[in-house]
Amino acid sequence: MAEQRPKEQQEDEGNSPPSSKPIPIASPSASILLISPQNEILLLRRVHHTTSFASAHVFPGGHIDPGDGPLPPREDARLHEDSPAYRVGAIRECFEESGILLATRDPNQDAVSSSSSSMLLRIEEGERDRGRKAVHDKSIGFKEWVEEQGGVPDTGSLHPFTRWLTPGNLPKRFSTQMYLYFLPLAHPGIPQTLHIPTSDGGVEHTEAQFLSAAEWLDLAKENKIILFPPQFFLLSVVADFLKPADSSGASQTLQAQRDRLLGFAKTGDPTWGEKCISPTPLKKEKGKGKVLIMALDEPGPELEGTDRKGDAERVIWVQFKGKEGTSGLHVGWRRDVVGDELDDAENREYQDKKVTKGMGKSVDESMQRALRGNKEHL
């Protein structure tokens, strides 16, 4: 007689216990919160016919390619740490997707002064467009092309700002390193490169635009754009620091905002550069359909038993709407949620980080879209 499985295992999605299948490997990827000279954030709008994040607004970023640099083996926890390969991959993907090249003059080349080596590389528009296409088509390696232009990827100006690991119960998973990158502010007497983002011609994106973090959040709350939890969460965090400056003393104000954000990124336990977030359902909000409150404190299955942690102070509300994306997103304090008594069986399941039977499939599918890396963006 076959051994009967515990009831709680039978109720899991697909009537199969989580331990019955190996956890899918999390593919390395990276994304950039690219900040303009006016302290606005770049988002790209995905094409409507894609199978993931259709029509959603996302940060530039994507998979790490072998040409970006070596990575630790998949079973090594160090695979989920910041490294040169993640940094090069983030800059390469930003170039491919927006046309903005985050590279500086190579200080090792002759006749390059120390001041010019710290400025972003200026490349004629036609050559930049040719290079963008060649790199995307893999006709030439990104680092090789940048070197031909007399530059190097500006990896040193990337600031780690959380990592996101897709939950282990989803079939397609990513380990995505997020970065902050500040484009140079305007200064009198110093030539300024115009950083105008463009779409990739409809291959993956149809729009590329800088707006303030607050404006992006307002558009999402008004259901005028689609944001998924990682983007909404990070925009909510930076919106407290990066705000449009008035015309008087704008440069000093903008720099002060940047300094405060960078100072904040070094705080916390762990710091924002070290946080690794793998969202898990904490509870279902009563009377509001499929609205879930997602905990952000878990680092993901690959990092269990290590000292890596997520954000234990905040949670995010989200209503998953299948192929339509999400709505009702907002970020709040976990202490305001866990203080509520969870006395019904359904919420106890969420507190145990399970997805209730009957909602499991739609929630899992929506979470998969929300937590993927890019070209299934994070």
ROBAKOL-239844 format. One line per 8 residues: number of its first residue (from 1); their letters; for each residue x, y, z of C-alpha. Coordinates in Angstrom, 3 decimals. Example, Ala and Ser with C-alpha at 12.3 -4.5 7.8 and 13.67 -1.06 7.14 Angstrom:
BEGIN
1> as> 12.300 -4.500 7.800 | 13.670 -1.060 7.140
END
This chain:
BEGIN
1> maeqrpke> 0.000 0.000 0.000 | 1.388 3.377 -1.013 | 2.388 5.686 1.816 | -0.194 8.438 2.307 | 1.234 11.957 2.123 | 0.400 14.531 4.803 | -2.697 16.604 4.065 | -0.801 19.896 3.866
9> qqedegns> 1.401 18.424 1.145 | -1.617 17.230 -0.854 | -3.005 20.764 -0.836 | 0.067 22.304 -2.440 | -0.078 23.400 -6.098 | -0.277 20.391 -8.387 | -0.903 18.060 -5.398 | 2.848 17.634 -5.143
17> ppsskpip> 4.989 18.539 -2.134 | 7.596 21.225 -2.761 | 10.392 18.789 -1.950 | 9.321 16.316 -4.664 | 11.011 18.343 -7.405 | 14.429 19.994 -7.474 | 14.375 23.760 -7.162 | 14.969 25.327 -10.596
25> iaspsasi> 18.322 27.045 -10.971 | 18.291 30.831 -10.622 | 19.874 32.382 -13.710 | 22.250 35.316 -13.014 | 21.037 38.720 -14.211 | 21.461 42.411 -13.394 | 19.468 45.663 -13.680 | 20.200 49.362 -13.187
33> llispqne> 18.207 52.138 -11.587 | 19.652 54.726 -13.973 | 19.352 58.242 -12.527 | 19.384 61.250 -14.864 | 21.112 64.614 -14.300 | 17.707 65.800 -12.982 | 17.481 62.799 -10.593 | 14.812 61.062 -12.650
41> illlrrvh> 14.651 57.274 -13.148 | 14.752 55.492 -16.506 | 12.037 52.939 -17.216 | 11.471 50.996 -20.425 | 8.075 49.819 -21.633 | 7.982 46.195 -22.710 | 6.357 45.219 -26.008 | 2.765 44.024 -25.677
49> httsfasa> 3.301 40.670 -27.396 | 6.049 39.355 -25.112 | 5.322 36.319 -22.940 | 6.612 38.064 -19.822 | 5.978 41.561 -18.494 | 3.843 42.442 -21.520 | 3.474 46.254 -21.697 | 5.044 46.630 -18.228
57> hvfpgghi> 7.585 49.323 -17.339 | 10.919 47.912 -16.200 | 14.483 48.926 -15.367 | 17.110 48.291 -18.064 | 18.916 45.027 -17.444 | 19.054 41.346 -18.317 | 20.892 38.047 -18.320 | 24.616 37.817 -17.628
65> dpgdgplp> 26.434 36.563 -20.734 | 29.656 34.504 -20.688 | 31.443 37.467 -22.282 | 30.600 39.641 -19.268 | 33.055 37.706 -17.110 | 33.424 34.538 -15.035 | 30.966 33.581 -12.293 | 31.203 31.038 -9.463
73> predarlh> 29.609 27.608 -10.065 | 25.855 27.342 -9.572 | 26.162 25.471 -6.283 | 28.380 28.207 -4.807 | 26.555 30.823 -2.694 | 29.015 33.419 -3.986 | 27.142 33.254 -7.309 | 24.600 35.517 -5.631
81> edspayrv> 27.082 38.250 -4.731 | 28.056 41.416 -6.578 | 30.980 40.819 -8.962 | 32.574 42.318 -12.111 | 30.515 40.027 -14.380 | 27.245 41.375 -12.962 | 28.468 44.949 -13.358 | 29.574 44.528 -16.968
89> gairecfe> 26.333 42.688 -17.782 | 24.228 45.475 -16.296 | 26.052 48.142 -18.327 | 25.917 46.063 -21.510 | 22.166 45.477 -21.169 | 21.581 49.172 -20.468 | 23.400 50.018 -23.695 | 21.547 47.413 -25.752
97> esgillat> 18.127 48.412 -24.435 | 18.343 52.201 -24.083 | 21.330 53.274 -26.187 | 22.937 54.942 -23.156 | 26.582 53.881 -22.820 | 27.986 53.934 -19.293 | 31.685 53.922 -20.188 | 34.632 56.242 -19.565
105> rdpnqdav> 37.856 56.933 -21.429 | 40.456 54.243 -20.853 | 43.034 55.795 -18.478 | 45.704 53.426 -19.824 | 45.555 54.902 -23.310 | 47.987 57.630 -24.328 | 47.028 61.311 -24.220 | 44.118 60.787 -21.832
113> ssssssml> 44.128 63.206 -18.901 | 42.902 62.205 -15.460 | 39.951 64.605 -15.775 | 38.790 63.281 -19.162 | 39.134 59.683 -17.992 | 36.420 60.318 -15.369 | 33.925 61.639 -17.958 | 31.546 59.411 -19.864
121> lrieeger> 32.724 58.357 -23.300 | 31.407 60.508 -26.159 | 30.686 58.554 -29.333 | 29.208 59.814 -32.599 | 25.542 58.818 -32.876 | 25.898 56.704 -36.001 | 28.784 54.692 -34.578 | 26.947 54.250 -31.291
129> drgrkavh> 23.880 52.895 -33.112 | 26.020 50.510 -35.164 | 27.746 49.303 -32.027 | 24.457 48.866 -30.193 | 23.128 46.613 -32.948 | 26.377 44.659 -33.266 | 26.549 44.006 -29.533 | 22.892 42.957 -29.417
137> dksigfke> 23.413 40.608 -32.369 | 26.584 39.292 -30.701 | 28.587 40.212 -33.805 | 31.150 41.664 -31.405 | 31.711 41.412 -27.678 | 30.607 44.416 -25.635 | 33.920 44.930 -23.853 | 35.766 44.523 -27.162
145> wveeqggv> 33.603 47.163 -28.853 | 33.987 49.626 -25.968 | 37.755 49.095 -26.064 | 37.760 49.878 -29.796 | 36.123 53.202 -28.921 | 38.925 53.959 -26.475 | 36.902 53.292 -23.351 | 36.124 50.907 -20.506
153> pdtgslhp> 32.757 50.064 -18.875 | 32.221 52.376 -15.902 | 31.712 49.526 -13.440 | 33.175 51.499 -10.533 | 30.248 53.945 -10.537 | 27.634 51.233 -9.974 | 26.295 51.066 -6.416 | 24.738 47.715 -5.349
161> ftrwltpg> 21.142 48.238 -4.236 | 19.534 44.885 -3.315 | 19.519 41.509 -5.011 | 16.283 39.689 -5.906 | 15.981 35.893 -5.990 | 12.875 34.362 -7.543 | 11.063 32.150 -5.009 | 11.896 28.455 -5.230
169> nlpkrfst> 8.335 27.343 -6.012 | 8.390 28.971 -9.457 | 9.612 27.088 -12.548 | 11.734 29.891 -14.047 | 14.020 31.686 -11.641 | 16.556 34.513 -11.619 | 19.153 35.964 -9.286 | 19.159 39.662 -10.154
177> qmylyflp> 21.678 42.165 -8.846 | 20.271 45.696 -8.754 | 22.464 48.798 -8.989 | 22.162 52.557 -8.692 | 23.984 54.633 -11.314 | 24.027 58.441 -11.272 | 24.559 60.198 -14.592 | 26.754 63.309 -14.126
185> lahpgipq> 25.121 66.535 -12.992 | 25.507 69.636 -15.128 | 28.380 71.923 -14.080 | 29.336 75.306 -15.576 | 32.251 75.108 -17.985 | 32.142 71.303 -18.329 | 30.705 69.869 -21.568 | 27.668 67.720 -20.853
193> tlhiptsd> 26.739 64.644 -22.835 | 23.023 64.463 -23.623 | 21.661 61.147 -22.390 | 18.511 60.601 -24.425 | 17.210 57.040 -24.080 | 15.693 55.360 -27.114 | 13.810 52.100 -27.512 | 15.468 49.138 -29.198
201> ggvehtea> 13.171 49.476 -32.194 | 10.416 47.306 -30.765 | 12.517 44.186 -30.295 | 11.851 44.160 -26.554 | 10.737 47.715 -25.756 | 8.596 50.404 -27.341 | 9.367 53.355 -25.050 | 12.240 54.631 -22.923
209> qflsaaew> 11.699 57.601 -20.623 | 13.070 59.409 -17.564 | 10.532 60.526 -14.940 | 10.795 61.190 -11.235 | 10.249 58.171 -8.998 | 7.131 59.854 -7.578 | 5.668 60.340 -11.072 | 6.220 56.685 -11.970
217> ldlakenk> 4.545 55.594 -8.745 | 1.567 57.907 -9.338 | 1.097 56.520 -12.852 | 1.107 52.988 -11.456 | -1.389 53.859 -8.704 | -3.670 55.388 -11.355 | -3.378 52.153 -13.409 | -1.878 54.104 -16.318
225> iilfppqf> 1.252 51.927 -16.378 | 2.081 48.433 -15.154 | 4.750 48.047 -12.495 | 5.647 44.772 -10.820 | 6.664 44.426 -7.151 | 10.469 44.776 -7.457 | 10.234 47.960 -9.526 | 7.451 49.429 -7.394
233> fllsvvad> 9.295 48.620 -4.180 | 12.619 50.151 -5.240 | 10.960 53.236 -6.736 | 9.119 53.687 -3.435 | 12.410 53.602 -1.548 | 14.291 56.075 -3.762 | 11.282 58.422 -4.028 | 11.933 59.487 -0.438
241> flkpadss> 15.311 60.873 -1.518 | 15.207 61.863 -5.196 | 12.777 64.700 -5.851 | 12.560 67.299 -8.631 | 14.636 70.370 -7.760 | 13.603 73.960 -8.399 | 15.629 76.152 -10.729 | 17.541 77.981 -7.997
249> gasqtlqa> 20.514 76.043 -6.695 | 19.316 72.949 -8.516 | 22.758 71.370 -8.873 | 23.526 71.613 -5.153 | 20.059 70.329 -4.272 | 20.313 67.397 -6.657 | 23.754 66.436 -5.352 | 22.514 66.624 -1.759
257> qrdrllgf> 19.663 64.265 -2.657 | 22.128 61.810 -4.185 | 24.387 61.982 -1.160 | 21.479 61.218 1.163 | 20.407 58.229 -0.928 | 23.935 56.825 -1.022 | 24.243 57.340 2.725 | 20.956 55.521 3.251
265> aktgdptw> 22.134 52.627 1.034 | 24.934 51.991 3.521 | 22.527 51.634 6.448 | 20.429 48.729 7.697 | 21.071 45.157 8.738 | 22.036 44.073 6.191 | 22.824 47.224 4.227 | 20.861 47.906 1.069
273> gekcispt> 23.846 46.825 -0.979 | 23.779 43.422 0.747 | 20.045 42.754 1.050 | 18.882 39.690 -0.885 | 15.102 39.574 -1.295 | 13.003 36.552 -2.232 | 9.349 37.622 -1.755 | 7.030 35.214 0.043
281> plkkekgk> 3.292 35.469 0.767 | 2.784 36.596 4.353 | -0.985 36.855 4.452 | -4.072 37.458 2.338 | -5.887 40.675 3.066 | -9.494 39.933 3.993 | -12.274 41.083 1.723 | -10.018 42.269 -1.104
289> gkvlimal> -9.963 39.412 -3.581 | -6.466 38.257 -4.401 | -4.602 41.005 -2.554 | -1.524 39.521 -0.921 | 0.861 41.023 1.575 | 4.332 39.853 0.587 | 7.153 39.486 3.111 | 10.610 40.577 1.933
297> depgpele> 12.859 39.147 4.645 | 13.784 35.785 3.090 | 16.972 35.596 0.953 | 15.928 32.626 -1.203 | 16.511 28.855 -1.079 | 20.098 29.002 -2.372 | 21.087 31.159 0.579 | 19.357 29.294 3.397
305> gtdrkgda> 21.830 28.668 6.187 | 23.992 31.658 5.216 | 24.064 35.075 6.845 | 22.302 36.691 3.865 | 18.981 38.378 4.654 | 16.339 40.502 2.974 | 14.348 43.441 4.326 | 12.688 42.491 7.611
313> erviwvqf> 11.086 45.918 8.116 | 8.922 46.356 5.007 | 6.196 44.459 3.141 | 4.450 45.062 -0.158 | 0.747 44.774 -0.962 | -0.072 43.446 -4.439 | -3.142 42.251 -6.283 | -2.216 39.772 -9.001
321> kgkegtsg> -4.414 40.000 -12.094 | -3.065 37.187 -14.264 | -2.017 38.356 -17.711 | -3.133 41.902 -16.901 | -0.290 42.281 -14.423 | -0.802 43.766 -10.978 | -2.655 46.572 -9.227 | -3.090 47.973 -5.760
329> lhvgwrrd> 0.624 47.985 -4.992 | 1.913 49.863 -2.005 | 4.762 49.471 0.474 | 4.290 49.492 4.235 | 5.860 48.477 7.518 | 5.850 44.835 8.499 | 5.247 45.726 12.150 | 1.840 47.081 11.160
337> vvgdeldd> 0.948 43.741 9.567 | 2.294 41.055 11.880 | 0.559 42.758 14.787 | -2.767 41.690 13.284 | -4.057 38.414 14.668 | -4.122 35.748 11.954 | -6.803 33.511 13.355 | -8.278 31.989 10.207
345> aenreyqd> -6.888 28.906 8.481 | -6.322 30.654 5.160 | -4.072 33.329 6.603 | -2.192 30.778 8.676 | -1.265 29.098 5.397 | 0.065 32.379 4.070 | 1.959 32.990 7.270 | 3.577 29.576 6.734
353> kkvtkgmg> 4.554 30.826 3.248 | 2.196 28.518 1.380 | -0.152 29.491 -1.411 | -3.729 28.371 -0.821 | -5.257 25.756 -3.050 | -7.481 27.322 -5.715 | -5.403 30.510 -5.842 | -2.074 28.772 -6.256
361> ksvdesmq> -1.891 28.584 -10.026 | -2.890 32.175 -10.775 | -0.723 33.556 -7.968 | 2.298 31.489 -8.980 | 1.995 32.504 -12.641 | 1.667 36.187 -11.754 | 4.529 36.030 -9.256 | 6.689 34.408 -11.911
369> ralrgnke> 6.171 37.375 -14.220 | 6.705 39.795 -11.369 | 9.921 38.313 -10.068 | 11.733 37.270 -13.218 | 14.937 38.897 -14.391 | 15.188 40.616 -17.757 | 14.838 39.658 -20.596 | 12.218 38.592 -18.108
377> hl> 12.943 41.792 -16.195 | 13.233 42.292 -12.519
END
